[in-house]
Amino acid sequence: MLVGIVGWRGMVGSVLIQRMLQEGDFNFFETRFFSTSNAGDKVSEKIKFKGSHILADGFDQSALADCDVILTCQGSEYSRKMFPTLRAKGWSGFWIDASREFRMEEETTIVLDPLNRSSIDSALKTGRKVFCGGNCTVSCLLMAIHGLVKDNFVEWVSSTTYQAASGGGAKHMKELLTQAGKIYKQVDSLLSQDNSHILDIDRKVLDTQKNFSGNEMHCFKVPLSGSLIPWIDQDRNDGWSLEEWKGDVELNKILGSDKKEKVKVDFTCVRVGIMRCHSQSVILKLKQKLDIEDIEKILDEANPWVEVVPNKKADSEQFLSPLYASGTLRIPIGRVRRMKYDDSCISAFTIGDQLLWGAAEPLRRMLRIIVDQNFPKDV
Ligand code: HSE
């Protein structure tokens, strides 16, 4: 089987390659690496794989059409341009896509196999070939509350997110750090004086934040370091951001409940000055009253990655933290408790690495599902 990979040097793509190397995935197929800007260059020697080490042109239709599977992290624009062109030329391979471009199309399965392996299997059996990764916040949330949604305990979910800079991309992460560095430089000398006054420091910080140049906030448009932005992605002009809208439609599409009784979903999506983990403060309305210990057990046993953190100060500080989840597949969920004024609702707090379960890992696993079953492309 020949697998074409496009967009593998970007942030999600690099995390994907790291995971594929860790899992030995490259032993199971031949790989052709594509580039949309550096065709003809060599693939890094750090990546051990079977296939040519010369980068193919990401716009070369016949090189792409040789592939049984194309996995792209190149972004929506690339998918919009190349997928229909390849299909029009008769290519019938599998398209695995990190972008949102085709997520809501009828033919597409949004992949999160610990939750929707049966939808993936039936899509494969019926000849569907488009598999897209979901929105990061939705995938991380579903991994966390898997146990409760699996057994249909959830009537509605309301989540307020704390989304990391990584959700915007590599440049956004650098911008966050550049802003932090600039702020620090302005107050460095005051911080080192024992008797400096906090209000002087505070005023300098605020002055710096309010006077970032256009370049210093090119990505986020407003200061993020030491602040937050309660709006992510486009304005749908109906009171919801595109990110919040995705929460509802994608979550239900993954669960297959878009066609039956939906889980009602409400998101408030907030960007915070964190590097790469998305956190969420969640309220769940349950269809029946369950003991908190039973809820924790249901959550904990749902999949191998979710980790219930006891609702205690020390545990929460240590394990319910972006630092604990960052760079790992762990999905900690904690602060699980019944709401004071409505005991049919519970609240919880959960975290997931936006680049792993939120992006690369479901795609990597989808590729292995196809490869391990040796699905031919021409069926
Ligand atoms: N839209 C997400 C964010 C990342 O901006 O954080 C990709 O799912």
Residues whose N, C-alpha, C, O or C-beta is under 5 A from the ligand:
A	BS01	HSE	G134 N135 C136 Q163 A164 G167 G168 G358
